Amino acid sequence: MRDLGVGFGYLMKGQRWVGGHGRWFGFGLLPGLVTLVLYAAALAGLAWGSDDLVAWATPFADDWSSPWQGVLRGTLTALAFAFGLFLAVITFTAVTLLVGQPFYESLSEHVDRTEGGEVPTSGLPLWRELWISARDSVRILLRVAFYGVLLFACGFLPVIGQTVVPVVGFCVSGFFLTEELTAVALQRRGIELKERLGLLRGRRLLTLGFGVPLTLAFLVPFLAVFLMPGAVAGATLMARDLVSPRGEDDTAGAAPAAPAPGQSPYGFTKS
C-alpha cells in the first residue's frame, strides 16, 4: 500500500516542479488548451444528440408504456454519456500528447536536465517520433476500448454495476493514463510499449497511486489542462526512478556493461 502514496507523491512533485519553473508551465499549457476545445465540442455534441441516438438504437421500446420506456432510455442515455466521458478522460492525454509532442518532449528533457544525470534523447526525427507516439496511442486505445465495452456491459449488473464497476473503471483509466504520460520519458530511453506495460504492471500500486487521482482530477472541467504540464513532469520523475542505466548499481567508477544486441541501454529487450 505504500506504493500508492509514493505514486501520488510523484504527481505532487511534478506539480511543484512546474510551479517553480513558470515558463515551462505556460509552455506546457498550449497543447492542452487546443485539445480541450476539441473535446468540449465533442462532449457537447454527445450530450445534445444522445437522446436521439438511444431512441434510434432501441426501436423495440417505442410501444412500451410509461415509465418503462423512460427508465430504459434514460438509463442508456446516462450510460452512453458516461462511456463517452470515460473515453474522453482516457484519450485526452493521448491526443494532447500527440498534439503537443514537441512541447512535452522539451519539457521532459528539461526535467531530466534539472534533476541531473543522463539526459536521454531518442535521436529520431520529429515525424518518426510522432508516428511512434500515434501508433502506440492506437494500441493503448484499443485496449481501453475493450475494457470500456466490458465495463459498460457490466454496468447493467445489479449492485455490482453501481459500486464495483465504477471503481474498476477509474483504476483502468488511471493505469493507462500513467502509461501515456510516462511514455514521453520512457520512449526516449528506448523502452517500447510492451516493456513499458510490463514495467508498470510490476509496480501496479505505484502506477495507480499516480494515475487514479489524476483521472479523478481530470473529471473537473478545465483542470486537466492546468495539471498536464505537472503530470508530464511528475511522470518523468517517476520514469527516472523506475528505470536506471545498466551498471548504475555496479561498483563506483566501473564502466557500465554494453547492452546485448537488440537491447536498450536500460536492460529491456526491444521488440
N, C-alpha and C positions, 0 to 999 in steps of 0.2 A: 504493500500500500504506500510505502514511502515514495515510490517512483511517481505516483500521482502528483504529490506535492512538488517533486523535482521538475516534472514536466510543466506544471503551472508556473514554477519559478523561472523557467526559460522564457515563457511567454511574457512575464513581467520584466525580465532582464532586457528583452528586445524592445519593449515599450520605453524603458528607461534609457536605452541606448539612443533611440531616435529622439527622445526628449532632450538629450544632451548634444545632439547633432541636428539642429533645427533645419539647416539647409537640406540635409538628406531626407528629413521628414517631409518637407514640401515637395522635394523631387519625387518621392515615392507615392505622393497623393494622386498625381496626374492620371496614371492608368486606372486606378480605382474609380475616379470621378467619371471617366469615359464609360467604363463598364456599368457603373451604377445607373446611368441614364438609360442604357440599353435594356438592362434588366427591369428597371421600373416600368418602362413602356410595355415589356413582355408580360409582367405580372398584372399590370392594369388591364391589358387585353384579355388575359385569362379570367380575371375577376368579372369583367364585363360580359364575356361570352360563355362562361362555364354553365350557366343555367340552360342555355340553348344547346350546348354540347351534350349535357346529360340527358336532356329531353330527346335529342336525336338518337342517343345511344340506348335509350330504354323505351322503344315504341310499344313494347308489351304492357307497359304500365299506363298507357293512355286511357284505358277504360276502368282503371282502379278507382275505387271510391275513396273519399276523404276519411281519415287523414293519411291512409297508407301510401298513396301516391306522393304526397308531400314529404312524408317521412323518408321514403326511399330516395327520392330525387334530392331532397335536402341533404341527406347523409352523403350521397355520391358527389354532390357539388362540393361539400366541405372536404371530402377526401381528395377530390381532384385538385382543389386549390392547395391542400396540404402537401400533396405529392409534387405539385409544381413548385411550391416553396422549398420542399426538401431538395429537389433537383437544383433549384436556384442557389441554395446555400452551398451545395457541393460543387456545382460548376462555376460559381462566381470566381473562386480562387483560380481555377484552371484557365478561364477566359481572361481574367485580369493578368495572370502571369504571362499568358501568351501575348496579350496586347502590350504589356509592359516589360517584355523580356529584356531589352537593353537597360531599362531603368533598374530592374531588380537585380540583374547581374552586377551592375556597377555598385549598387547598394550592398549586396552580399560580399563582393570583393573588398569593399571598404571596411566592412565589419571584420573580415579576416585580417585586414591590414592593421587595424587599430588594436586588435587583440594579440598581435604578434605571431611569430612562427611563419610557416609556409603560407603563401597566398596562391592557391592553385588556380590555373586558368585552363579552359578547355582547349584553347588553341584552334578552335573551329571558326569558320566564317559565320557571320550572323545568320545567313539563310539556312545553314546546316543546323545551328542551334535552335532556330525556330521550327525546323522540320522535326527534330528530335523531340522538342517540347510538345508540339502538336500531336505527334504520333503517340507519345506516352500518355498524353491527356485523353486521347480517344480510348486507349486501353483501360485507363482508370475509369472513364465514364461508362464503358461497357460493364465493368464490374459494379459500379454504382447503380446503373440501371437494373441489373439483375437483382441486387439487394432491394432496390426500391420497389420493384414489382412484387417481390416476395413479401416484403413488409406491408405493402398496400393490400395484398390478399389476406395476410394475417390480421390486418386491422378489422376485419369483419368478425373475428372470433370474439365471443362474449368475454368480458373482463380482461383477458389477455391482450386483446386488441386495443384496449384503452389504457393499459398500465405497462405491460412488459414491452410491447411493440414500440411505443414512443422512446423508451429508454434505449432499446437496441438500435433504433434509428439514429439517435444522437451519437451513440458510440461508433456506428458505422460512418456517420458523417465526420466525426472527429478524427477517426483513423485516416481516412482518405484525404481529409483536409491537411493533416500533418504531412502526409506523403507528398502532396502537391507543393507545399511550402519548403520542405527540406530538399526537394528535388533541385532547387536552384543551386544550393551549395554542394549537394552530393553528385549531381551531374558533372559539375566542374572537376570533381575528384575522380572521374572515370567510373563511377558506380552506376550500373544500368538498373532499369526498372525492377527486374526480377530480384536483384540483390538488395535494392532499396526496400522492397516489400518484406523480404526476409529479415532484414536488419530491424525494421520497425516492429514486425511480429515478435521478434526476440525480446523487445522491450515494450510490450503491449501497454502496460500501465503508464509508462513514461509517455508513450505516444498519445494515449487517451487523456492524460493529465494536461498535455499541451493543446490537443485538438478539440476536446469536448467543450471546455469553457469558451474557446474561440467560436465554435459553432453556435453556442447559445448567444454569445455577444453579437454574432452576425445576423441574428433574427431582429435586432433593433435597427430600425431604418437609419441609414447613413453611417452607422457606427462602423460597419465593415470597412468603409473607405478610409476612415481615420486610423483603424487598427492595422491595416495591411502593411504599411512600412515597418512597424514594430514587429509584426508577425514574421515578416521575412528576416528581419534582424535576429529575432529570437530563434527561428528555425536554423539560421546559420550557426548561432552559438551552440545549439543542440547538436547539429551535424558535426561540428568540430570535436565534440566530446564523444559522439557515437563511433566515430572512426578516427584512427590515428595512423600516421605513416608506418609502414613496416620498419621494424628496427628501432622504433621510438623508445621501447622499454628495454632495449639492449644496454649493455654497459656503456656508460657515458663516453663519448668520443669515438665509439665504434661506428663504422660505416654501415648504413642500412643495407640489408640483403637486396640483391637485384630481384625484381619481380620475375616470376616464371613467364614463359611465352603465353600470351593471351590473358594475362592477369594484370589488373590495375595495380598501381604502386601502393594501394591500401589493402591489398590482400584479398580482393574479391575477383573471382573469375569472371571475365567479360563474356556476355552472351553474344 
